[in-house]
Amino acid sequence: MPQDRFSRLYVQTKEFTQDSDRARYRIAALFREPIFNDHAEQLALYVSRTVGVPILSSASGRCLSQWNQFICGCRTPDFLDAITLVYRYLFWHISEDVAYWWRDVVRQIFADEHLAYQIDDAGGVHPAVDQEFQRNIVSTVAALQSHRYQSISQSIEIASSHLYADPPNYKMAWRAMLLAVEGLFGLKFPHARLTLEEILRRLLPAVESAYKTNSTAQKATRAILTCFQGWVEASLMYRHQPGVADAPDPPADIAILAISHGASFIRWLADLDVDSSESVQLCHDGETAPHKSSVIAMEVGQSSEFDQAAT
């Protein structure tokens, strides 16, 4: 908007932050609104009792000032909890409209100051799924348009639905992404399970062949495979196993990181799979396969022959 403030027009940053002194100051200033005049003390007692951190000191008559000290000086988790607790108090003890006012104003402050959180309709605070993450998921689904990847796309959609639920179910989203990775690995390497050993045995020869004219790329992909093994190992920690107590919910930031990496691995595996399939087709047509995928083509071709012999 032409009439907007200079900083809103020209000093916007794309980086999200976990905390912000400016956001805290602006939210603390909200307690000077007349609506809090008759409720600041009871609200402070309620938040203190729930969070376990004192807001009011022995001094009396300075409740609003002590709210300012608490909001500006408390730990980040206590600050975020207070956002939700204030919403609940206002909803229960004053009115829905006042609670909605608080929620919407704080949402705007979070957006203005680029805090890495989103506030749901009930005042709950969650880590924000940023635009880069969304683009990653969208581009991954776009890379799986072939009917061959239909079940993989469905698993990614399930992961997204859990991620954008209210409240988000990060554990189920992570499990769905692991299922998608396992499914794609199984498509590329029939009869192979996604284990740390199989990643090396199956993928290492494939990627070394795919980049055999680029020694630096080969070294880089070996390091990436190590990361892939670590991702699988971490993901299996949150898989449900019969007879074993279910794992606790993962922290939201770790889950979002893992799901994003899983989508990136799927896109990479799909590219390798497409290259190998194209190489096989070229060989069937009597043409020379591109050097990038020659070994992968042989491996897929041998698997196809084995399957035909078995039938």
Sequence and secondary structure as in RCSB ss.txt:
>XXXX:A:sequence
MPQDRFSRLYVQTKEFTQDSDRARYRIAALFREPIFNDHAEQLALYVSRTVGVPILSSASGRCLSQWNQFICGCR
TPDFLDAITLVYRYLFWHISEDVAYWWRDVVRQIFADEHLAYQIDDAGGVHPAVDQEFQRNIVSTVAALQSHRYQ
SISQSIEIASSHLYADPPNYKMAWRAMLLAVEGLFGLKFPHARLTLEEILRRLLPAVESAYKTNSTAQKATRAIL
TCFQGWVEASLMYRHQPGVADAPDPPADIAILAISHGASFIRWLADLDVDSSESVQLCHDGETAPHKSSVIAMEV
GQSSEFDQAAT
>XXXX:A:secstr
 TTS HHHHH   S  BS  HHHHHHHHHGGGSGGGTTTHHHHHHHHHHHHS     S  S HHHHHHHHHHHS 
HHHHHHHHHHHHHHHHHHT HHHHHHHHHHHHHHHHHTTBSEEE TTS EEE   HHHHHHHHHHHHTT SGGGH
HHHHHHHHHHHHHTSSS  HHHHHHHHHHHHHHHHHHHSTT    HHHIIIIIHHHHHHHTTT HHHHHHHHHHH
HHHHHHHHHHHTTS  TTS       HHHHHHHHHHHHHHHHHHHHHHHHHHHHHHHHHTT    GGGHHHHHHH
HHHHHHHHHH 
